Amino acid sequence: MFVSYLFTGCLDVGGQKHNLSILDNAGQHDYETTRLCSYKDSEVLVLCYSVADRNSIESIKEFWVPEVNNNIRRRRKPILLVATQTDLRTDHGNSDIDEYVSKQEGEVLAKEIGARAFVECTARDTDSVNNVFEMMTSVGVKYRKRRNNIVRKMFGR
């Protein structure tokens, strides 16, 4: 069963209000046709992995980025790479820190895949979650401005 969630809201970034519509495809590898349709009108592609699950960062490299590059023809659509569950790295009950994906590994991956930005967050800190939405909005605004400038240059407007 394909599960996706739609979230909408308004966010103030830099003194300007922006409407956000976020479609979460829940990280399922099946249902490619449905996913590809949902990507069509996206302005920012947000790829997330959990720092507590090395398989999820490998999935970004081996599944999600190839899908974006090969099937979506993203036409320079920006990618925002997000590391989630960062609080698990520092919880006192987790003594084997090597099993977690480091911030440096995330930064390296962001460069490898050509992400416009890399952000870490945890649901335990609303500021870090808000930072993800603000970064997503900022990346989207820059994309929209660049796209509009290209259209103006092409059509002399």
Disulfide bonds with the S-S distance in Angstrom:
none
